[in-house]
Amino acid sequence: MSNTEPFTPRQTLTNPNLLASALHRIGTEVASTTEIWRRLTEHYIVDLDAVAALLPRTEPEPIWLQSRV
């Protein structure tokens, strides 16, 4: 988390519809999922599990083992 002032009030997003619309709005402004997470947690208080459920999952590329000869 960034060095934001802990006493600055932030809006709490608990409604899934409001959370989804905030994610959509932020997603149109930035290119990476990391930036979406950063902006969302800097400006809102959210349930991180709910955010993770709404964001598309990024699967890592498989690492193929070298074949033994």
Backbone hydrogen bonds, N-H to C=O, Kabsch-Sander energy under -0.5 kcal/mol:
donor,donor_aa,acceptor,acceptor_aa,energy
4,T,2,S,-0.7
8,T,5,E,-1.4
11,Q,43,H,-0.8
13,L,11,Q,-0.5
13,L,45,I,-2.4
14,T,12,T,-0.8
19,L,15,N,-2.5
20,A,16,P,-2.4
21,S,17,N,-2.1
22,A,18,L,-2.2
23,L,19,L,-2.4
24,H,20,A,-2.2
25,R,21,S,-2.4
26,I,22,A,-2.6
27,G,23,L,-2.5
28,T,24,H,-1.4
29,E,25,R,-0.6
29,E,26,I,-1.0
30,V,26,I,-1.4
36,I,32,S,-1.6
37,W,33,T,-2.5
38,R,34,T,-2.3
39,R,35,E,-2.6
40,L,36,I,-2.5
41,T,37,W,-2.5
42,E,38,R,-1.6
43,H,39,R,-1.7
44,Y,40,L,-2.0
45,I,11,Q,-2.4
46,V,44,Y,-0.6
47,D,13,L,-0.6
48,L,46,V,-0.8
51,V,47,D,-1.9
52,A,48,L,-2.4
53,A,49,D,-1.7
54,L,50,A,-1.2
54,L,51,V,-0.6
55,L,51,V,-2.1
59,E,57,R,-0.7
64,W,62,P,-0.7
